[in-house]
Amino acid sequence: MNRARTASPQIRLLLSALATLALAAAFLVAAPSAFQPQAQAHGWITNPPSRADHCATGQVDFDCGGLQYEPQSVEAPKGSMQCSGGGGFSVVDDDSLPWPRTTISGDTTFRWQITARHSTSTWEYFVDGQLFKTVDDGGAQPGATVEHQLTGLPAGDHTIFARWNIADTVNAFYQCVDVTVTGAAASDTGSGAATGSTATTLPNLLGTAGILTAV
């Protein structure tokens, strides 16, 4: 009897420890996302370098906040004409900041680095708010890198706005690229511009109005 009473506190401590471990294990099974990063990797434009890429590579002297660690995570519901998509990384919406400009030719390949290969609806490229090119992937899953050729870009300083529309969610990924285009200018609509019969007015990325020719 004395031995049982002496061992009782130890047994109670052991049982308490086992109960705590069982509770922790049950929590991990029920809610594993609590111990995983909430923002998973997706994709961003690395060439020509986008605003997000400049933040990630330290090419700017202002504070980009968390974007410097997550250039791939500029994600928000589809349809926005903001560089951030209206999401949390609003620093990329600020045109007053000294974003570096990359000199490119009128025919340039834009490269995405993809780190989570979402099924894709379309890729859209806008020049100063005007739809310039749409690539329809029809729900296909992209590779680790994706390249699109933009042909006949107009000469001068421009902001190229890109949307990666995901096929199986309501979201898109957003990127803005500041460029200086040298060489021959495009035609009025651009040789890579979308064609169609319906025109929709959209706000320009830089605060003016642009005309989108719908596909």
C-alpha positions in Angstrom: 0.0 0.0 0.0 2.8 2.4 0.9 4.5 1.7 -2.5 1.3 2.3 -4.4 0.8 5.7 -2.6 4.5 6.6 -3.3 4.2 5.8 -7.0 0.9 7.5 -7.5 2.3 11.0 -8.1 4.7 9.6 -10.7 1.9 7.7 -12.5 -0.3 10.8 -12.5 2.6 12.9 -14.0 3.2 10.2 -16.7 -0.5 10.1 -17.5 -0.7 13.9 -17.7 2.3 13.9 -20.1 0.8 11.2 -22.3 -2.5 13.1 -22.4 -0.7 16.3 -23.5 1.1 14.4 -26.2 -2.1 12.8 -27.4 -3.8 16.2 -27.5 -0.9 17.7 -29.5 -1.0 14.8 -32.0 -4.7 15.2 -32.5 -4.3 18.9 -33.1 -1.6 18.2 -35.7 -3.9 15.8 -37.6 -6.9 18.1 -37.4 -5.1 21.3 -38.3 -1.8 20.8 -40.0 -1.9 24.1 -41.7 -1.4 25.8 -38.4 2.3 24.7 -38.6 2.7 25.4 -42.3 3.5 28.7 -44.1 0.2 30.4 -45.0 1.5 31.9 -48.2 2.8 29.1 -50.4 5.0 29.8 -53.4 3.4 30.5 -56.8 5.2 32.6 -59.4 6.6 36.0 -60.6 8.2 37.6 -63.6 12.0 37.5 -63.4 13.0 38.7 -66.8 12.6 41.6 -67.5 12.7 42.0 -63.8 9.3 42.9 -62.3 8.7 45.3 -59.3 8.4 42.2 -57.1 11.7 40.8 -58.5 13.5 44.1 -57.8 12.3 43.9 -54.2 13.4 40.3 -53.8 16.9 41.0 -55.3 17.4 44.2 -53.3 17.6 46.5 -56.4 15.5 49.2 -54.6 16.5 51.4 -51.7 13.0 51.7 -50.2 11.1 49.2 -47.9 9.2 46.6 -49.8 7.9 44.9 -46.6 7.3 41.2 -46.9 7.4 41.3 -50.7 11.2 41.0 -50.5 10.7 37.5 -49.2 7.6 36.5 -51.3 7.8 38.0 -54.8 5.9 34.9 -55.9 2.9 35.6 -53.7 1.2 38.7 -55.3 -2.1 36.9 -55.4 -5.7 38.4 -55.3 -9.1 37.8 -56.9 -9.2 38.0 -60.7 -10.1 41.2 -62.6 -8.0 43.8 -60.8 -6.0 46.4 -62.7 -3.7 47.1 -59.8 -0.1 45.8 -59.7 -0.9 44.2 -56.3 -4.3 42.9 -57.5 -5.7 44.8 -54.5 -4.0 42.4 -52.2 -1.5 42.9 -49.3 1.6 43.9 -51.2 0.4 47.4 -52.0 3.9 48.8 -52.3 3.9 47.7 -56.0 1.0 50.0 -56.7 3.0 53.1 -55.8 4.1 54.7 -59.1 5.8 57.5 -57.3 8.5 55.2 -56.0 11.8 55.1 -58.1 11.2 51.7 -59.7 14.1 50.7 -61.9 13.4 50.6 -65.6 14.8 47.8 -67.8 15.7 48.7 -71.4 14.2 46.1 -73.8 13.5 45.8 -77.5 10.1 45.9 -79.2 10.2 42.1 -79.4 11.0 40.7 -75.9 10.5 37.4 -74.1 8.9 37.7 -70.6 9.8 34.9 -68.3 7.9 33.7 -65.2 9.5 31.6 -62.5 6.8 29.2 -61.3 7.1 27.6 -57.9 3.6 26.2 -57.6 2.2 25.0 -60.9 -1.4 25.9 -60.8 -3.7 24.9 -63.7 -3.9 28.0 -65.9 -6.7 29.7 -67.7 -5.0 32.6 -69.4 -1.9 34.9 -69.2 -2.7 38.5 -69.9 -0.3 41.4 -70.7 -1.3 45.1 -70.7 0.8 48.1 -71.8 -0.1 51.2 -69.8 -3.6 49.7 -69.1 -4.4 48.5 -72.6 -4.6 44.8 -73.3 -1.8 43.8 -75.6 -1.6 40.0 -75.6 -3.5 37.1 -74.2 -2.2 33.5 -74.0 -4.9 30.9 -73.5 -3.5 27.7 -71.7 -6.9 26.1 -71.5 -6.4 24.7 -68.0 -2.9 23.3 -68.6 -0.4 23.1 -65.8 2.7 25.2 -66.5 6.3 24.1 -66.2 8.9 25.5 -63.8 9.4 28.4 -66.1 7.0 30.0 -68.6 8.0 32.3 -71.4 5.9 34.5 -73.6 7.1 36.6 -76.6 5.7 40.1 -76.8 6.1 41.4 -80.3 5.8 45.0 -81.5 5.9 46.8 -78.2 5.6 50.6 -78.5 8.8 52.6 -78.1 9.3 54.6 -74.9 8.7 54.2 -71.2 5.9 51.9 -70.2 4.6 49.7 -67.4 3.8 46.2 -68.5 1.0 44.8 -66.3 0.7 41.0 -66.3 -2.1 38.7 -64.9 -1.7 35.0 -64.5 -5.3 33.7 -64.2 -5.7 30.4 -62.4 -8.1 27.9 -63.9 -9.5 26.3 -60.8 -9.7 29.1 -58.3 -11.1 32.7 -58.2 -7.6 34.1 -57.9 -4.9 35.5 -60.2 -1.2 36.4 -59.8 -0.2 40.0 -60.6 3.1 41.5 -61.8 4.2 44.9 -63.1 7.3 45.5 -65.1 8.8 48.9 -65.8 10.5 49.1 -69.1 12.0 51.4 -71.7 11.4 50.0 -75.2 13.9 50.9 -77.9 13.7 50.3 -81.6 10.7 50.4 -83.9 7.4 51.2 -82.3 4.3 49.0 -82.6 1.3 49.9 -84.7 -1.7 51.7 -83.1 -3.1 48.4 -81.6 0.3 46.6 -81.4 1.0 43.5 -83.4 0.5 41.4 -80.3 -2.7 43.1 -79.3 -5.9 41.2 -78.8 -8.6 41.6 -81.4 -12.4 41.4 -81.1 -15.6 43.3 -81.5 -16.3 44.5 -77.9 -14.4 47.4 -76.3 -14.3 47.9 -72.6 -12.9 51.0 -70.9 -10.5 50.1 -68.0 -8.6 52.4 -65.6 -5.0 52.9 -66.7 -2.3 51.6 -64.4 -0.9 55.1 -64.1 -4.2 56.7 -63.4 -5.5 57.5 -66.9 -8.1 55.6 -68.9 -7.2 52.7 -71.3 -9.2 50.9 -73.9 -9.3 47.1 -73.7 -10.3 45.2 -76.8 -11.8 42.0 -75.4 -10.9 38.5 -76.6 
